[in-house]
Amino acid sequence: MSTILLTGASGFIGQALAASLARTHDVVAISRKRQNIANITWIRGEFSSFEDLRALDGRKIDTVVHLAAVTGGCLERDGILVNVEGTRCLMRCLMDCGCRKFVMASSIAAVGMQNRAFRPLHLPIADEHPCFDRDGYGVSKFLMEEITKYYQRQNPDVDVINLRLASIAPDDPLPAPVRVKPLPEWGLGHITVMARSDAVRAFTLAAEAPHKPGVRILNATGPKAWVADPVAEILRAWWGQDVDVSPFLRPGHAYDSVYDVRRIEQELGFVAQRLPQI
């Protein structure tokens, strides 16, 4: 039975993931808040504190699943301190303790889509689309990914999977699919949604995947956009002629995800099961 260190176990995804992983793995959770989940070893502390992480001394951690973060809408300073510097502390400490596998919660916002001025280079958006962020949160997730690349260059045997996670919704009820409307902030986040049960499965598949040295950045969402109207109509209402929407005009592709999800299926065998009902 492998040992998995989980950060963010008190969060919306983390609680469900902790309970699921504990059925087949030895789960150690570091968190400021203790949750009443059976078969979990809890350590009170901050993932970003070397002193708190000393509580792991003597434990063999096979895999880190890192969910803890400040989320969208955070101050630029908080995003950099927690999502970038905090992740650096966590990864440095666990690598020094011998861990060689890391699964990190990145975000589809790493491209900068939360700002109304965002325009993608192309559609669907590639897994490693560059960061065009203007607001702080997206760049903090992008820089977190860069930290993982930096450390993997230092330690070529390290396996890192950065999951660029969609907007995550409760399984019941799932949100209503989006229709044509004016462009909101976080526009692509409104139409790129995944159920929590699918997010748990994506992280589980990543944690249990065979060791593969390197860094992978994978869009983690469903194959269909969370829309009731064709994607091309929604994007034209938002962006006019700024972006080529022809991929969504091909027969059978009118409701495809705006993020390319082919690689996560190839690498992990993951395909979201809960899709919008239209």
C-alpha positions in Angstrom: 0.0 0.0 0.0 1.5 3.3 -1.1 1.6 6.4 1.1 0.1 9.6 -0.3 0.5 13.0 1.3 -2.6 15.2 0.5 -2.7 18.9 1.0 -6.1 20.7 0.9 -7.9 17.7 2.4 -10.4 20.0 4.1 -11.5 21.6 0.8 -14.4 20.8 -1.5 -12.4 18.4 -3.7 -10.0 17.4 -0.9 -12.6 15.9 1.4 -14.0 13.6 -1.3 -10.5 12.7 -2.6 -9.2 11.9 0.9 -12.1 9.5 1.6 -11.7 7.9 -1.8 -7.9 7.4 -1.6 -8.1 6.1 1.9 -9.8 3.0 0.7 -6.7 1.7 -1.1 -3.8 3.9 0.2 -2.2 5.1 3.4 -3.3 8.8 3.3 -1.5 11.5 5.3 -3.2 14.9 5.3 -1.6 18.2 6.3 -4.1 20.9 7.0 -5.0 23.7 9.4 -8.5 22.1 9.8 -9.0 18.5 10.8 -11.8 16.6 9.0 -13.7 13.6 10.3 -12.6 11.2 7.7 -11.9 7.6 8.6 -8.4 6.0 8.1 -6.6 9.3 7.5 -3.5 10.4 9.4 -3.9 14.1 10.1 -1.0 16.5 10.7 -2.0 20.0 11.8 0.1 22.6 9.9 0.8 24.6 6.8 2.1 22.9 3.7 4.2 26.0 3.0 6.1 25.7 6.4 9.3 23.8 6.5 8.9 23.6 10.3 5.4 22.1 10.0 6.6 19.6 7.4 9.1 18.3 9.8 6.3 16.3 11.3 6.7 14.1 8.2 10.3 13.1 9.2 10.7 9.4 9.2 7.7 8.7 6.9 8.2 7.4 3.4 5.9 9.4 1.2 5.5 7.8 -2.2 3.2 10.5 -3.8 2.2 14.1 -3.1 -1.2 15.3 -4.2 -1.2 19.0 -3.8 -4.7 20.6 -3.8 -4.2 23.4 -1.2 -4.1 26.9 -2.7 -5.6 30.4 -2.6 -8.2 30.5 -5.4 -9.4 32.8 -8.0 -10.0 36.4 -7.0 -7.0 36.3 -4.6 -4.7 39.2 -4.2 -1.6 39.0 -6.4 0.6 38.9 -3.3 -1.3 36.0 -1.7 -1.3 34.1 -5.0 2.5 34.4 -5.2 3.2 33.6 -1.6 0.9 30.6 -1.3 0.6 29.1 -4.8 4.2 29.7 -5.8 6.4 30.0 -2.8 4.3 27.6 -0.8 4.5 25.0 -3.5 8.2 25.5 -3.7 8.6 24.8 0.0 6.4 21.7 -0.2 8.2 20.2 -3.2 11.7 21.1 -2.0 11.0 19.4 1.4 9.4 16.3 0.0 12.0 15.8 -2.7 14.7 16.0 0.0 12.8 13.3 1.9 12.9 11.0 -1.2 9.5 11.5 -2.8 9.6 11.3 -6.6 5.9 11.7 -7.6 3.9 14.9 -7.4 0.3 15.6 -8.6 -0.4 19.3 -8.6 -3.7 21.1 -8.8 -3.1 23.8 -11.5 -6.0 25.6 -13.2 -7.5 26.3 -16.6 -7.0 30.0 -15.4 -3.3 29.6 -15.9 -3.8 30.9 -19.4 -5.3 34.2 -18.0 -8.9 33.6 -19.1 -10.5 35.3 -16.1 -9.9 38.7 -17.7 -12.4 40.0 -20.4 -9.4 41.0 -22.5 -8.1 37.4 -22.8 -7.9 35.9 -26.3 -6.5 32.5 -26.8 -3.8 31.9 -29.4 -6.0 29.1 -30.9 -8.9 26.9 -30.2 -9.3 24.4 -28.6 -6.8 25.7 -26.0 -3.7 23.5 -25.8 -2.5 21.9 -22.5 0.5 24.2 -22.4 -1.0 27.4 -23.8 1.1 30.3 -22.5 0.0 32.5 -19.6 -1.6 35.8 -20.7 -2.8 36.6 -17.1 -3.4 40.2 -16.0 -4.9 39.6 -12.6 -2.6 37.6 -10.4 -4.3 34.2 -9.9 -3.6 32.8 -13.3 0.1 33.8 -13.2 0.5 32.2 -9.7 -0.7 28.9 -11.1 1.5 29.2 -14.2 4.5 30.0 -12.0 3.7 27.0 -9.8 4.0 24.9 -13.0 7.3 26.5 -13.7 8.6 25.7 -10.2 7.8 22.0 -10.9 9.8 22.2 -14.1 12.7 23.8 -12.4 12.8 21.1 -9.7 12.4 18.3 -12.2 15.4 19.6 -14.1 17.3 19.3 -10.8 15.9 15.8 -10.1 15.4 14.1 -13.5 13.7 11.0 -11.9 10.9 13.1 -10.5 7.4 12.6 -12.0 5.1 15.7 -12.0 1.6 15.9 -13.3 0.1 19.4 -13.3 -3.7 19.1 -13.8 -5.1 22.3 -15.2 -8.4 21.9 -13.5 -11.8 23.1 -14.8 -14.4 24.9 -12.6 -15.6 22.1 -10.3 -19.3 21.8 -9.4 -21.2 19.5 -7.0 -22.6 16.4 -8.7 -26.1 17.1 -7.5 -27.3 19.5 -8.7 -25.0 20.2 -11.7 -25.2 23.7 -13.0 -27.4 24.6 -15.9 -25.6 24.7 -19.3 -24.7 28.3 -20.5 -26.5 30.1 -23.3 -25.4 33.0 -25.4 -24.8 36.1 -23.1 -22.5 39.0 -22.8 -18.9 38.1 -21.9 -18.5 37.9 -18.1 -15.3 37.8 -16.1 -14.0 34.2 -15.9 -15.8 33.6 -19.2 -14.3 30.3 -20.1 -14.7 29.2 -16.5 -18.5 29.4 -17.0 -18.4 27.0 -19.9 -15.6 24.7 -18.7 -17.2 22.8 -15.8 -16.5 19.4 -14.3 -18.3 17.4 -11.6 -16.5 16.8 -8.3 -16.7 13.0 -8.8 -14.8 13.4 -12.1 -12.2 15.6 -10.5 -11.7 13.0 -7.8 -11.2 10.3 -10.5 -8.8 12.5 -12.4 -6.6 13.0 -9.4 -6.8 9.4 -8.4 -5.7 8.2 -11.9 -2.8 10.7 -11.8 -1.7 9.6 -8.4 -1.9 5.9 -9.4 -0.3 6.2 -12.8 3.0 4.4 -13.4 6.1 6.5 -12.6 7.1 8.5 -15.6 10.0 11.0 -15.1 9.2 14.4 -16.5 6.6 17.1 -16.2 3.2 16.8 -17.8 0.6 19.6 -18.0 -2.8 18.3 -18.7 -6.1 20.1 -19.2 -8.5 18.4 -16.8 -12.1 18.9 -17.9 -14.8 17.1 -19.9 -14.9 16.6 -23.7 -18.0 18.9 -24.0 -18.4 22.5 -23.2 -20.9 23.3 -20.4 -23.3 25.0 -22.9 -26.8 24.8 -24.2 -26.0 26.9 -27.3 -23.3 26.0 -29.8 -19.8 27.0 -28.7 -19.2 29.1 -31.8 -22.2 31.2 -31.1 -21.2 31.9 -27.6 -17.6 32.8 -28.5 -18.6 35.0 -31.3 -20.9 36.9 -28.9 -17.9 37.3 -26.6 -15.0 37.9 -29.0 -16.5 38.7 -32.4 -13.9 37.9 -35.1 -10.9 38.1 -32.8 -10.6 34.3 -32.6 -11.0 31.5 -35.2 -14.0 29.4 -34.1 -13.9 27.1 -37.1 -13.0 24.0 -35.0 -16.6 24.2 -33.6 -18.2 24.5 -37.0 -17.2 21.0 -38.1 -20.0 18.5 -38.1 -20.3 16.9 -34.7 -18.1 19.4 -32.9 -20.5 22.2 -32.1 -20.4 21.5 -28.4 -16.8 20.5 -27.9 -14.8 21.7 -25.0 -12.8 24.9 -25.6 -9.9 23.2 -23.9 -8.1 20.3 -25.7 -8.6 17.2 -23.6 -7.0 14.6 -25.8 -3.8 14.3 -23.9 -5.3 13.6 -20.5 -7.1 10.7 -22.1 -3.9 9.4 -23.7 -1.7 9.8 -20.6 -4.1 8.8 -17.9 -7.1 7.2 -19.6 -9.3 9.9 -18.1 -12.6 11.0 -19.8 -15.2 12.9 -17.7 -18.4 11.0 -17.2 -20.7 13.7 -16.0 -21.6 15.8 -19.0 -24.1 18.7 -19.5 -27.6 17.7 -20.4 -29.0 19.7 -23.3 
